[in-house]
């Protein structure tokens, strides 16, 4: 098999990026007309004549457009339901006015633009080698890449699930701490993070934001929005850092932590309802007492401090105007919390509980 020359792929890649840019601008200009896609044909130098075109669908995702060869079509456009490569059949008018049947291929995740560009470049490069077999080659390359995209999607899902469980475990540590400290603490009322509140815990005299990490190399946490590290009007904001590991003699399963909290509550139903809001699968919790259906974590330490100017953060007052710039709707950033001088000298859970009780 002849190796495809590198500069050929480079030229294809540059043209794809250019065509996607043009398609995106056209779609943005015609959005008011309700257009759902914008197609820009590839040149004969970089495409397969009559067989490929760049495309941007209404979500802004990149795609490529291929003719639906009826002999190859069933195998091509009927991927598994969990496929990370999405294939959609479209009927579009050609420049000569005739109606053509095409397959739009795009990635399930919008943030895969760079990976998808490599897939599209590879597909076009191979199809150009033998235009007469283009439909068969397209099917072969889609099948070849689909397993890669699916594996990438699976790894991302596992990482996201892990990060969510680490964050949930840290918040549950604080819930159990407060339940043990005071009969007046009500998770259904005071644990507000799962309901999309500004802070994880909202008290009468302040608030608590919990950040959890299983990284031993650095203490960089993700901050969501310009209000998450902004103290509430009713009092100070206590930042709690929970450092975890996945092993150790005191490791505890997330499900066991949940059940231990339920055992402490007169009515656990509102608490369990909150857990569902937080994304926990209660059926896996109930199965076999939850002992085999969640990860185990060991609490290395828990630290706290009041949020003030020492903490690296972005809040409304960070900007010269005193408010978040118009159009900024999804502000997410990482903040390094490594400075030991921020944290209170006593780092036990009991000390944190005492602080939170006084805030309440």
PEMO-V997948 format. One record per residue. SS is DSSP state (H for helix, E for strand, L for the rest). PHI is phi in whole degrees, -180 to 180 (NA if undefined). NEAR is the number of other ideal C-beta (glycine too) atoms within 8 Angstrom. Layout:
ss = (SS & SS)
phi = (PHI & PHI)
near = (NEAR & NEAR)
This chain:
ss = (L & L & L & L & L & H & H & H & H & H & H & H & H & H & H & H & H & H & H & H & H & H & H & H & H & H & H & H & H & L & H & H & H & L & L & L & E & E & E & E & E & L & L & L & L & L & L & L & L & L & L & E & E & E & E & E & E & L & L & L & L & E & E & E & E & E & E & L & L & H & H & H & H & H & H & H & L & L & L & L & L & L & L & L & E & E & E & E & E & E & E & E & E & L & L & L & L & L & E & E & E & E & E & E & E & E & E & L & L & H & H & H & H & H & H & H & H & H & H & H & H & H & H & H & H & H & H & H & H & L & H & H & H & H & H & H & H & H & H & H & H & H & H & H & H & H & H & H & H & H & H & H & H & H & H & H & H & H & H & H & H & H & H & H & H & H & H & H & H & H & H & H & H & H & H & H & H & H & H & H & H & L & L & L & L & L & H & H & H & H & E & L & H & H & H & L & L & L & L & L & E & E & E & L & L & E & E & E & E & E & E & E & E & L & L & L & L & L & L & E & E & E & E & E & L & L & L & L & L & L & L & L & L & L & L & E & E & E & E & E & E & E & E & E & E & L & L & L & L & L & L & E & E & H & H & H & H & H & H & H & H & H & H & H & L & L & L & L & H & H & H & H & H & H & H & H & H & L & L & L & L & H & H & H & H & H & H & H & H & H & L & L & L & L & L & E & E & E & E & E & E & E & E & E & E & E & L & L & L & L & L & L & L & L & L & H & H & H & L & L & L & L & L & L & L & L & L & L & L & L & L & E & E & E & E & E & L & L & L & H & H & H & L & L & L & L & L & L & H & H & H & H & H & H & H & H & H & H & H & L)
phi = (NA & -74 & -74 & -75 & -64 & -57 & -68 & -65 & -65 & -60 & -65 & -63 & -60 & -63 & -68 & -58 & -62 & -66 & -66 & -63 & -64 & -63 & -63 & -64 & -65 & -65 & -66 & -63 & -72 & -108 & -60 & -66 & -86 & 83 & -64 & -102 & -158 & -140 & -113 & -130 & -62 & -78 & -75 & -69 & -74 & -113 & -110 & -96 & -46 & 76 & -114 & -134 & -155 & -78 & -154 & -124 & -85 & -63 & -78 & 93 & -74 & -74 & -156 & -126 & -116 & -127 & -70 & -90 & -73 & -64 & -73 & -98 & -56 & -56 & -71 & -78 & -100 & -122 & -76 & -57 & -64 & -98 & -65 & -85 & -103 & -100 & -121 & -128 & -82 & -127 & -113 & -126 & -82 & -79 & -63 & -84 & 93 & -76 & -94 & -116 & -104 & -133 & -115 & -92 & -114 & -148 & -85 & -64 & -103 & -65 & -80 & -93 & -54 & -66 & -65 & -64 & -61 & -67 & -61 & -64 & -61 & -63 & -62 & -66 & -60 & -71 & -67 & -68 & -66 & -150 & -55 & -65 & -101 & -52 & -59 & -69 & -64 & -59 & -61 & -64 & -71 & -61 & -63 & -63 & -81 & -60 & -65 & -65 & -62 & -64 & -65 & -63 & -62 & -64 & -63 & -66 & -63 & -65 & -65 & -63 & -63 & -63 & -63 & -64 & -70 & -62 & -64 & -65 & -60 & -61 & -66 & -66 & -59 & -70 & -58 & -63 & -58 & -71 & -63 & -67 & -77 & -143 & -70 & -82 & -75 & -120 & -54 & -65 & -96 & -97 & -89 & -105 & -56 & -62 & -94 & 81 & -71 & -58 & -126 & -66 & -130 & -118 & -117 & -67 & -113 & 163 & -151 & -130 & -118 & -107 & -123 & -122 & -147 & -110 & -90 & -96 & -87 & -147 & -120 & -108 & -119 & -90 & -109 & -107 & 92 & -89 & -109 & -64 & -109 & -105 & -58 & -74 & -66 & -82 & 162 & -74 & -110 & -96 & -95 & -114 & -109 & -109 & -100 & -124 & -134 & -93 & -148 & 131 & -64 & -102 & -60 & -135 & -74 & -57 & -64 & -67 & -62 & -62 & -64 & -67 & -71 & -57 & -63 & -90 & -103 & -66 & -131 & -81 & -60 & -60 & -66 & -65 & -64 & -63 & -61 & -64 & -64 & -80 & 94 & -84 & -82 & -70 & -66 & -73 & -69 & -74 & -58 & 53 & 69 & 74 & -79 & -125 & -122 & -155 & -77 & -112 & -133 & -110 & -82 & -75 & -164 & -130 & -121 & -144 & -161 & -80 & -80 & -145 & -65 & -72 & -80 & -67 & -157 & -121 & -128 & -57 & -72 & -64 & -87 & -57 & -77 & 83 & -148 & -64 & -55 & -59 & 95 & -85 & -117 & -143 & -93 & -131 & -149 & -105 & -127 & -88 & -114 & -90 & -70 & -67 & -69 & -72 & -85 & -62 & -63 & -93 & -117 & -76 & -63 & -64 & -65 & -63 & -61 & -62 & -61 & -67 & -66 & -65 & -64 & -75)
near = (2 & 4 & 4 & 9 & 6 & 6 & 6 & 10 & 12 & 8 & 10 & 13 & 11 & 8 & 13 & 16 & 9 & 8 & 13 & 12 & 8 & 10 & 14 & 11 & 8 & 10 & 13 & 7 & 6 & 9 & 8 & 4 & 5 & 5 & 9 & 5 & 12 & 11 & 10 & 12 & 9 & 14 & 7 & 6 & 6 & 10 & 15 & 11 & 6 & 4 & 10 & 12 & 11 & 17 & 15 & 13 & 11 & 7 & 5 & 7 & 9 & 13 & 12 & 15 & 14 & 11 & 10 & 11 & 7 & 6 & 5 & 11 & 11 & 6 & 6 & 13 & 10 & 6 & 10 & 4 & 4 & 5 & 12 & 12 & 15 & 10 & 13 & 8 & 11 & 10 & 7 & 9 & 6 & 8 & 3 & 4 & 5 & 6 & 7 & 9 & 9 & 12 & 14 & 15 & 12 & 13 & 15 & 9 & 8 & 8 & 4 & 11 & 9 & 6 & 10 & 11 & 12 & 9 & 13 & 12 & 12 & 11 & 14 & 16 & 12 & 11 & 15 & 9 & 8 & 7 & 9 & 4 & 7 & 11 & 11 & 8 & 13 & 13 & 11 & 9 & 13 & 14 & 8 & 8 & 12 & 12 & 8 & 8 & 16 & 12 & 8 & 11 & 11 & 8 & 8 & 9 & 8 & 8 & 8 & 8 & 8 & 9 & 8 & 9 & 11 & 13 & 11 & 12 & 14 & 14 & 14 & 12 & 13 & 16 & 12 & 12 & 12 & 15 & 12 & 7 & 11 & 8 & 3 & 5 & 10 & 6 & 14 & 9 & 5 & 12 & 13 & 10 & 12 & 9 & 7 & 4 & 8 & 9 & 13 & 12 & 15 & 9 & 13 & 4 & 8 & 13 & 17 & 15 & 14 & 13 & 12 & 14 & 12 & 10 & 7 & 6 & 3 & 6 & 10 & 9 & 11 & 6 & 12 & 6 & 8 & 10 & 8 & 10 & 13 & 11 & 8 & 11 & 2 & 8 & 9 & 9 & 14 & 16 & 14 & 14 & 14 & 14 & 14 & 14 & 11 & 9 & 6 & 7 & 4 & 6 & 11 & 9 & 11 & 15 & 13 & 11 & 13 & 13 & 11 & 9 & 15 & 10 & 6 & 8 & 10 & 2 & 5 & 8 & 6 & 9 & 14 & 10 & 9 & 13 & 12 & 9 & 8 & 10 & 7 & 10 & 7 & 9 & 6 & 10 & 14 & 7 & 9 & 6 & 7 & 15 & 8 & 5 & 10 & 11 & 8 & 10 & 13 & 13 & 10 & 8 & 6 & 13 & 10 & 13 & 10 & 7 & 12 & 5 & 3 & 6 & 12 & 4 & 10 & 8 & 9 & 10 & 5 & 7 & 9 & 3 & 5 & 6 & 6 & 8 & 7 & 4 & 4 & 7 & 4 & 4 & 10 & 7 & 7 & 7 & 11 & 8 & 12 & 6 & 6 & 5 & 5 & 8 & 10 & 9 & 4 & 5 & 11 & 7 & 8 & 8 & 11 & 15 & 12 & 9 & 11 & 15 & 10 & 7 & 13 & 12)
